[in-house]
């Protein structure tokens, strides 16, 4: 069956989210160094804060919900979660203390006990992340090739407020897409088959007419496979393959995508 619709994941497929988070950590840890006596190893402090954040994040009652919708600990450190569902509202009340505690505990693990500094860094990180949007160099080139020839859908896991903020700070992305679907709006995230079925309904296509493009085997590839849709795993980091989740195609750069679709 001819492909009419290309469905893209957002984070680490079109947007280089890992680099954005790393840059926000670097900027914030460098800011921390300005407020303490002696030298600060920025990388060691970052590692300590990341570890503290992961541990805290997993302790909250909303953790299972964040895993189902697809919100990682470092998104929790800069999102507002001003979204209508009860679980997002609960997150909204948690995250200010979470940010403060993650930085305060990370500083303490590094050897700096300063609660006031931890609170300040938690707020600084938000702005540092907003100032650090990165898009893969081939993203717009590939979208330009496909726009007008195929229906384009953006399917992303996450909180609507957070994912829309990412799109607001990279506004050039939005006009390429006919539909933008965010798991937090729908109520379930990838790899649940229902959100992929929702895409089919919104795009008015069958599974055979669509192809999913994403970087995550366990969400993008697994979920699209569950409804019989072809998929493309963008594996820029040469991650190990899975014996149980097998993509239809594997590429290392989005520039390889057009030839696959046309074939």
N, C-alpha and C positions, 0 to 999 in steps of 0.2 A: 504494500500500500504506500502511496506517495506521502511524504512528510509535508505537512502544511503549517505546522506549528512547532516552534522551538521554545522550550521552557528552561529558563535559567535560574539557578540558585544565585544568591547575592554574595554572601560573605565568603571570601577566599575563592570565589569563582570569577566574579566581575570586580568586586571591591577587594582590596588586599587588606583585610581586617586584621590579620595577625601582625602585619607591619605597623598598622595604625596604633594598635594596642602597645606594641613594643616601643614605638616612638613616644607615646604618652607616658609610659613608665620611665623612659630615659629622661624626658624633660622634667618629670616630677621628682625623680631621684636626684637629678642635678639641682633642682630647687631645694631639696632637703639638705644637700651639702652646703648650701649657702647659710644655713641656720644652725649649724653645729660646729663645735671646735674640732680641729683635726681633719684629716682626709677621710673621705667616704668612698668606698668602692661601690660605684653605681650599680654594677652588675650583681654584686653580692646582696645589696639592699633590695634590688628588684626581685631576686630569687626568694628572699625572706618574705617580702610582702605578697608575692604570688602564692607562696605556700600557706601563709596565714589566711589569705582570701579564700583559697580552696577549702580549707578546713572549716572556716566560719560558714561559708556558703552552704556546705553540705549539712550543717547543723540546723538550718532553719526549717520550719514546718512547711514552707512553700517550695522546698527543694524538689520534691517529686514533680510538682507542677512545672517548675522551670525546665526540668529535663524533658517533660512531655511537649512543652511548647518550643523548647530549644533556645534557652538563654544561659550563657555560660557565666562563670564567676566574675570575669573581667568586664562583661557587659553590665553586670549588676553593680559594678563600681562607678558607672557613669550614667546609667539610665535613670529617668524620673519615674517611669511606670505609672504615668498619669492616664491609666486606661480603665474602662468601666467595670471589668469583672471583679468579683470579690477577691480572687487570688492576686490580681495585679494591684488592687487597692491595699492588700496586706503587704505586698512587696514595697509599695510606695512608703509605707510607714517604717519598714525595716531598713531600707537602703541608706538613709543618712547615718544611722549608727553603724551599719555594716562598713561603709566607707571609712569612717573614723577608726573603727576597731581594726580593720584590715591593715591600715597604715600604722596605727599605734602598736599593734602586736608585731608587725613586721619590723618596725624600728627597734622594738624591745629585743626581738630575736637577734637583730644585728648588733645590739649593745647600746642602743640609745633609748632611754626612757623619757619620753616627752609627749604627753597626751595632747597638749595644745598644738604641737607641731603635727601630730598625726591627724588631728581634725583639719588643720589648714591644708595639709597635703591631699586629704580626701577630696576637698573642694577644688584644689588646683588640678587634680587629675582629670576632672570633668572637662574643664576648659582646654587642657592639653590634648585630650582625645578629640574634641571638636575641632581643634586647630590642625589635626593630623589626618585628613582624609587621603588615602592612597588608592589609586585605581591601577590595575595592571596595564602596562603600556599598550597591549593589543586589544583591550576591551572595546574601545570606541571604534577602532578599525573593523573589528569583526561585526559589531552591531550595525555599523553602517553598511556592510556587505549584505546583511540579512534583511534589514528593514525594507519593507515594501515588497519583498519576495515571499516572506513568511510572516505568519502571525507570531508575535513575540510576547511571551508571558514571563513575568518575574514571580517566582515562588520562593518565599523566604520564611524560615523559622524565626520566631522572636516576638517581642512585644511591639505592638503597632507604634507606640510613641517612640521607641528606640529605633526601629527600622526606618520609620519616616524621618527621624532626625538624620540618619545616615544618608538618606536620599536628599534631604534638604541641603546638606553640606556638599553633595555631589549632584547638583541639579541637572547636569547635562545628561544623566542616565535616564531620567523619567520619560522624556518624550519618545524614546525608542519602544516603549512597551504598550501593548494594547490592553493588557490586564496586569495588575499588581496584586498579588495575593499573599497575605501575611498570616502565619499560623495563629497568632494571638487574636486576630479578628475571627478566624474560622472556628477556633476552639480546640483544635488538635493539630499536632505538628507532624512533619515528615519523621519517620517513614510510615505513618498510619495511612492505610490505603484510601481512607475517606477524603483526605485533603487532595489527593491526586484525582479522585473521582470528581471532586468539586472543580478542579481545573478543567476536566473534560467538559463539564456542564457549562462553565463560564465561557470557554473558548469554542463551544459547539463543535467538538471534534470527537472522534473515536480514539481509543488508545493507540491504534495503528497509525494514526495521522500525526501523532506527537512524538517528540524525542526530548528527554530530560538531560540537561547538562549540569553537572555539579561536582564538587570536590570531595564529597563525603560518601563513602561506600555505604555506611549504615543508615543514612537518611535519604539522600538523593537517589542512590542506585537501588537500594533495597526497596524503598517505597514505590518507585516507578516500576520496578520488576513485579511487584505484587499485583499490578493491574495490567500486566502484559505490555507495558510500554518500553520501547527501545530507550537506551540511555548511553550517555558518554561520561566516563569518569575522567575529569581533568586532574591528573596526578603530577603536578609540578615538582613535588618534593620526593618523587620516586619512593612512595610508601609501599610497604609490602602488600601484595594482593591477598584476597581472602579465598578460602576454599568453599565458602558457603554463599558469598555474595559476589556474583560474577557479572561485571558490566558487559554490555553489548560491544562497546568500543572503549579503548583507553588512549588518551592523548596526554602530551606534556605541555601543549600550548594551544590556546584557543584558535590560533590561525589554522590549525589542522581540522577545524570543525566543518568549514564550508564544504570541503571535498567529501567528507563523510555524509553530510546531509544530501548533497546532490547525487551521490552514488546510490 
